[in-house]
Amino acid sequence: MAPHYAKEQPKGFKNHVENIAIVGAGGRSGRFIAEALMMGGRHRVTAITRTDSTNQMPPGVHETKQVNYDSRLSLVEALRGQDVLVITMGVMAPKESQTRLIDAAVEAGVRWILPNDWGVDHTNENLANDTMLGARYEEIHAHVETVGGDKTHWIGVSCSFWYEFSLAGSEARFGFDFDKKEVTFFDSGNEKVNTTTWPQVGRAVARLLSLKVSPEDESDHSPCLSQFNNRSVYISSFLISQRDMLDSVLRVTGDNKDDWKACYEDVKKRFKRGSEMMKQANMTGFAILLYSRIFFKNGGGNVSHKLDNEALGLPEEDLDEATKVAVEMAQRGETNMH
């Protein structure tokens, strides 16, 4: 069994991580993660990108390495010397891309992998099954545990849906259509769910990876990275209902309540409608399915009892400031961003 305390580790042991590789550092969520890590000044951030990628990397990234996903050697060489691999990809990214990254990371000696887990609570079996994401998460986790053994561990980040992206998006997400000034309330619109902003996700990853790796000794009970081995970190910005969102939109825009048309849809019928659309290969149906499902009464969208915000020292956020970002995104038509 590996030593549990830092004082028991062999000479040369570093009780912190330094080198972090990010896949998708030029994307929206990946950019916030990279920027938060660099802002802390404690990490060396490497962006891993495809050879044909045109994404602009955040200023300050220490190095950019282009890879060929069809070449194991290309991936292994890019990840050699990294302590952590953070994977941010679109939900529809090919499954084999993540598996190849994981295999290469293990071969390269990467100790922690944050897989593409940015979403709902996969440990809630009914929620995981209904959203069709649970099996994918579990398969990836099991793969890391199998190929990584006691050398490489996964840490998930369960943040539910990104607030700005979800509010700014079409009616298929949180029910808001900013062009028409219409909102579709699922049932009464009063069910509260957790949701997280992109900056909070970035802060959470940066603070997680700034924790000491192991307790110094038996008297050290402060949070450490190893306590999250092969489990998810739960984070949130707001516990909020659709009606809370609308109230915030009205404050931000200066609109009156009468300026917005309110529609209502039974949330379980909405979920079923999304499922039927999915069967017809309509991907809008997938969004409807996903977002309606977390608003089921007691359906797993409220994870307040599981949050690690305090352990990570995450701040409380201003709801209206986050809503303002979403409103501006909607006005610019930025509704299809990863």
C-alpha positions as CSV (number, residue, x, y, z in Angstrom):
1,M,0.0,0.0,0.0
2,A,1.3,3.5,-0.9
3,P,2.3,5.8,2.0
4,H,-0.7,7.8,3.2
5,Y,1.0,10.8,4.7
6,A,3.5,13.2,3.0
7,K,6.0,12.6,5.8
8,E,6.1,8.9,4.8
9,Q,6.9,9.6,1.1
10,P,10.3,9.0,-0.4
11,K,12.8,11.8,-0.8
12,G,12.0,14.2,-3.6
13,F,8.2,13.8,-3.2
14,K,6.3,17.0,-4.1
15,N,3.1,17.4,-2.1
16,H,1.5,19.5,-4.8
17,V,0.9,19.3,-8.5
18,E,2.6,21.7,-11.0
19,N,2.2,20.6,-14.6
20,I,-1.3,20.5,-15.9
21,A,-2.4,19.7,-19.5
22,I,-5.8,20.9,-20.7
23,V,-7.6,19.5,-23.7
24,G,-10.0,22.2,-25.0
25,A,-8.2,25.2,-23.4
26,G,-9.4,27.3,-26.3
27,G,-13.0,26.4,-25.7
28,R,-15.4,28.3,-23.4
29,S,-15.2,26.1,-20.2
30,G,-11.6,25.1,-20.9
31,R,-10.6,28.7,-21.3
32,F,-12.0,29.6,-17.8
33,I,-10.1,26.7,-16.3
34,A,-6.8,27.6,-17.9
35,E,-7.2,31.2,-16.9
36,A,-8.0,30.4,-13.3
37,L,-5.0,28.0,-13.1
38,M,-2.6,30.6,-14.6
39,M,-4.0,33.4,-12.3
40,G,-3.0,31.4,-9.3
41,G,0.6,31.4,-10.4
42,R,1.3,27.9,-9.0
43,H,0.9,25.8,-12.2
44,R,2.4,25.4,-15.6
45,V,-0.4,25.0,-18.1
46,T,0.0,23.2,-21.4
47,A,-2.8,23.3,-24.0
48,I,-3.3,20.0,-25.9
49,T,-4.8,20.7,-29.3
50,R,-5.4,18.9,-32.6
51,T,-3.0,19.7,-35.4
52,D,-5.9,21.2,-37.5
53,S,-7.4,23.3,-34.6
54,T,-7.9,27.0,-35.2
55,N,-8.9,27.8,-31.6
56,Q,-7.0,30.7,-30.0
57,M,-5.4,29.7,-26.7
58,P,-5.8,31.9,-23.6
59,P,-2.9,34.4,-23.2
60,G,-0.3,33.1,-20.8
61,V,-0.5,29.4,-21.6
62,H,3.0,28.1,-21.1
63,E,3.0,25.7,-24.0
64,T,0.8,24.5,-26.8
65,K,1.3,20.9,-28.0
66,Q,-0.4,19.7,-31.2
67,V,-1.4,16.1,-31.3
68,N,-2.7,13.5,-33.7
69,Y,-5.4,11.4,-32.0
70,D,-4.7,8.5,-34.3
71,S,-1.1,8.4,-33.0
72,R,-0.6,6.9,-29.6
73,L,3.0,8.1,-29.6
74,S,1.9,11.7,-30.4
75,L,-0.4,11.7,-27.4
76,V,2.0,10.1,-25.0
77,E,4.8,12.5,-25.9
78,A,2.5,15.5,-25.4
79,L,1.5,14.3,-22.0
80,R,4.8,13.2,-20.6
81,G,5.8,15.1,-17.6
82,Q,2.3,16.3,-16.8
83,D,0.8,15.7,-13.3
84,V,-2.8,16.3,-14.3
85,L,-4.8,16.0,-17.5
86,V,-8.0,18.0,-17.7
87,I,-10.4,17.0,-20.6
88,T,-13.1,19.5,-21.8
89,M,-14.9,18.3,-24.9
90,G,-18.4,18.7,-26.4
91,V,-20.9,16.2,-25.1
92,M,-21.0,14.7,-28.6
93,A,-17.3,14.3,-29.0
94,P,-16.3,10.8,-30.2
95,K,-15.9,8.4,-27.2
96,E,-12.7,7.0,-28.5
97,S,-11.0,10.4,-28.3
98,Q,-11.3,10.5,-24.6
99,T,-10.3,6.8,-24.2
100,R,-7.1,7.4,-26.3
101,L,-6.2,10.4,-24.2
102,I,-6.7,8.4,-21.0
103,D,-4.6,5.5,-22.2
104,A,-1.8,7.9,-23.3
105,A,-2.0,9.7,-20.0
106,V,-1.5,6.5,-18.0
107,E,1.4,5.5,-20.2
108,A,2.9,8.9,-19.8
109,G,2.7,8.7,-16.0
110,V,0.0,11.3,-15.4
111,R,-1.3,10.9,-11.9
112,W,-4.8,12.5,-12.1
113,I,-7.3,12.8,-14.9
114,L,-10.3,15.1,-14.8
115,P,-12.5,13.4,-17.5
116,N,-15.2,15.0,-19.6
117,D,-17.6,14.9,-16.6
118,W,-18.9,18.4,-16.5
119,G,-22.6,17.8,-15.9
120,V,-25.3,16.2,-13.7
121,D,-24.8,13.9,-10.8
122,H,-23.9,10.5,-12.3
123,T,-24.3,8.8,-8.9
124,N,-28.0,9.3,-9.0
125,E,-28.9,6.2,-11.0
126,N,-32.3,7.3,-12.2
127,L,-31.0,10.7,-13.3
128,A,-27.9,9.2,-15.0
129,N,-30.0,6.7,-16.9
130,D,-32.7,9.1,-18.0
131,T,-30.2,11.6,-19.3
132,M,-28.3,8.9,-21.1
133,L,-25.0,10.2,-19.8
134,G,-24.5,7.9,-16.7
135,A,-23.3,4.9,-18.6
136,R,-20.7,7.0,-20.5
137,Y,-19.4,8.5,-17.2
138,E,-19.2,5.1,-15.5
139,E,-17.5,3.5,-18.4
140,I,-14.8,6.1,-18.5
141,H,-14.3,6.0,-14.7
142,A,-14.0,2.2,-14.8
143,H,-11.5,2.4,-17.7
144,V,-9.3,4.8,-15.7
145,E,-9.4,2.6,-12.7
146,T,-8.6,-0.5,-14.8
147,V,-5.7,0.9,-16.8
148,G,-4.5,3.3,-14.1
149,G,-4.5,1.0,-11.2
150,D,-3.0,2.7,-8.1
151,K,-0.9,5.1,-10.3
152,T,-3.6,7.2,-12.0
153,H,-6.9,8.3,-10.6
154,W,-9.9,10.2,-12.0
155,I,-11.7,13.1,-10.4
156,G,-15.0,14.2,-11.8
157,V,-16.4,17.7,-11.6
158,S,-20.2,17.6,-11.1
159,C,-21.3,21.1,-11.8
160,S,-24.8,20.4,-13.3
161,F,-25.5,22.8,-16.2
162,W,-23.5,25.9,-17.0
163,Y,-25.7,28.8,-16.0
164,E,-24.8,31.4,-18.7
165,F,-24.8,28.9,-21.5
166,S,-28.1,27.4,-20.4
167,L,-29.9,30.6,-19.8
168,A,-28.7,32.3,-23.0
169,G,-29.6,29.3,-25.1
170,S,-32.8,28.5,-26.8
171,E,-36.1,27.6,-25.1
172,A,-34.8,24.0,-25.3
173,R,-32.5,24.6,-22.3
174,F,-33.8,26.6,-19.3
175,G,-36.9,27.5,-21.2
176,F,-36.0,31.1,-22.2
177,D,-36.4,32.6,-25.6
178,F,-34.9,36.1,-25.5
179,D,-35.9,37.1,-29.0
180,K,-39.6,36.5,-28.3
181,K,-39.4,37.4,-24.6
182,E,-41.1,34.1,-23.8
183,V,-40.3,31.6,-21.0
184,T,-41.7,28.1,-20.7
185,F,-42.1,27.1,-17.1
186,F,-41.7,23.4,-16.4
187,D,-44.7,22.6,-14.2
188,S,-45.0,25.7,-12.0
189,G,-41.4,26.9,-12.6
190,N,-40.7,26.8,-8.8
191,E,-38.5,23.6,-8.7
192,K,-34.9,24.6,-7.6
193,V,-31.8,23.0,-9.1
194,N,-28.1,23.7,-8.8
195,T,-26.3,25.3,-11.7
196,T,-22.7,26.7,-12.0
197,T,-21.1,29.6,-13.9
198,W,-18.0,29.1,-16.1
199,P,-15.9,31.3,-13.7
200,Q,-16.9,29.1,-10.8
201,V,-15.9,26.0,-12.7
202,G,-12.6,27.5,-13.4
203,R,-12.0,28.5,-9.8
204,A,-13.1,25.1,-8.6
205,V,-10.6,23.3,-10.7
206,A,-7.8,25.7,-9.9
207,R,-8.5,25.4,-6.1
208,L,-8.8,21.6,-6.3
209,L,-5.5,21.3,-8.1
210,S,-3.9,23.7,-5.6
211,L,-4.6,21.5,-2.7
212,K,-1.8,19.5,-1.1
213,V,-1.6,16.0,-2.5
214,S,-1.6,14.2,0.8
215,P,-2.0,15.1,4.5
216,E,1.3,16.1,6.1
217,D,0.8,13.7,9.0
218,E,-1.9,12.1,11.1
219,S,-2.8,15.5,12.7
220,D,-3.4,17.2,9.3
221,H,-7.2,17.2,8.5
222,S,-7.2,19.9,5.9
223,P,-8.6,19.1,2.4
224,C,-6.2,17.4,0.1
225,L,-6.2,16.2,-3.5
226,S,-5.9,12.5,-2.7
227,Q,-9.2,12.5,-0.8
228,F,-11.0,13.0,-4.2
229,N,-9.3,10.1,-5.9
230,N,-11.9,8.2,-8.0
231,R,-14.8,10.3,-7.0
232,S,-16.5,13.5,-8.1
233,V,-16.2,17.0,-6.7
234,Y,-19.6,18.7,-6.4
235,I,-19.8,22.4,-7.0
236,S,-22.5,25.0,-7.6
237,S,-23.0,28.7,-8.1
238,F,-26.7,28.9,-7.4
239,L,-29.7,26.8,-6.2
240,I,-32.3,28.4,-8.4
241,S,-35.7,28.0,-10.0
242,Q,-36.9,29.2,-13.4
243,R,-38.9,31.9,-11.7
244,D,-35.7,33.1,-9.8
245,M,-34.0,33.2,-13.2
246,L,-36.8,35.3,-14.7
247,D,-36.7,37.7,-11.8
248,S,-33.0,38.2,-12.3
249,V,-33.5,38.7,-16.1
250,L,-36.1,41.4,-15.3
251,R,-33.7,43.2,-13.0
252,V,-30.8,43.0,-15.5
253,T,-32.8,44.1,-18.5
254,G,-35.2,46.6,-16.9
255,D,-38.1,44.7,-18.5
256,N,-41.4,44.5,-16.7
257,K,-43.0,41.2,-16.0
258,D,-45.8,42.0,-18.5
259,D,-43.1,42.3,-21.2
260,W,-42.6,38.5,-21.0
261,K,-45.0,35.9,-22.0
262,A,-45.1,32.9,-19.7
263,C,-46.0,29.4,-21.0
264,Y,-46.3,26.2,-19.1
265,E,-45.5,22.6,-19.9
266,D,-45.8,19.5,-17.8
267,V,-42.1,18.6,-17.1
268,K,-42.6,14.9,-17.6
269,K,-44.5,15.3,-20.8
270,R,-41.7,17.7,-21.9
271,F,-39.1,15.0,-21.1
272,K,-41.1,12.5,-23.1
273,R,-41.4,14.9,-26.0
274,G,-37.6,15.4,-26.0
275,S,-37.1,11.6,-25.9
276,E,-39.4,11.2,-29.0
277,M,-37.5,13.9,-30.8
278,M,-34.2,12.1,-30.1
279,K,-35.6,8.9,-31.7
280,Q,-36.1,11.0,-34.8
281,A,-32.4,12.1,-34.7
282,N,-33.4,15.6,-33.7
283,M,-30.7,16.8,-31.4
284,T,-32.8,19.7,-30.0
285,G,-34.7,16.9,-28.4
286,F,-31.6,15.8,-26.5
287,A,-31.4,19.3,-25.0
288,I,-35.1,19.2,-24.1
289,L,-34.6,15.8,-22.5
290,L,-31.6,16.8,-20.5
291,Y,-32.8,20.0,-19.1
292,S,-36.4,19.0,-18.3
293,R,-35.1,15.9,-16.5
294,I,-33.2,17.8,-13.8
295,F,-36.4,19.8,-13.0
296,F,-38.4,16.7,-12.0
297,K,-39.6,17.1,-8.4
298,N,-37.0,15.6,-6.2
299,G,-35.3,14.3,-9.4
300,G,-31.7,14.9,-8.5
301,G,-31.2,18.4,-9.7
302,N,-30.7,19.7,-6.2
303,V,-27.3,18.5,-4.9
304,S,-26.8,21.1,-2.2
305,H,-26.2,18.4,0.4
306,K,-23.2,17.1,-1.5
307,L,-21.4,20.3,-2.3
308,D,-17.7,20.7,-1.8
309,N,-17.8,24.5,-2.2
310,E,-16.7,25.1,1.3
311,A,-13.8,22.6,1.2
312,L,-12.5,24.4,-2.0
313,G,-13.1,27.9,-0.5
314,L,-15.4,28.9,-3.4
315,P,-17.0,32.3,-3.1
316,E,-20.7,33.2,-3.3
317,E,-21.5,34.8,-6.6
318,D,-23.8,37.6,-7.7
319,L,-26.7,36.1,-9.6
320,D,-27.5,39.2,-11.6
321,E,-23.9,39.6,-12.8
322,A,-24.1,36.0,-14.2
323,T,-27.5,36.7,-15.7
324,K,-26.1,39.8,-17.4
325,V,-23.4,37.7,-19.1
326,A,-26.2,35.3,-20.3
327,V,-28.4,38.1,-21.6
328,E,-25.4,39.6,-23.5
329,M,-24.6,36.2,-25.0
330,A,-28.2,35.8,-26.1
331,Q,-28.2,39.3,-27.7
332,R,-25.0,38.4,-29.6
333,G,-26.5,35.1,-30.7
334,E,-23.8,33.1,-28.9
335,T,-26.1,30.1,-28.1
336,N,-24.3,27.1,-29.6
337,M,-20.9,27.5,-27.8
338,H,-19.3,24.6,-26.0
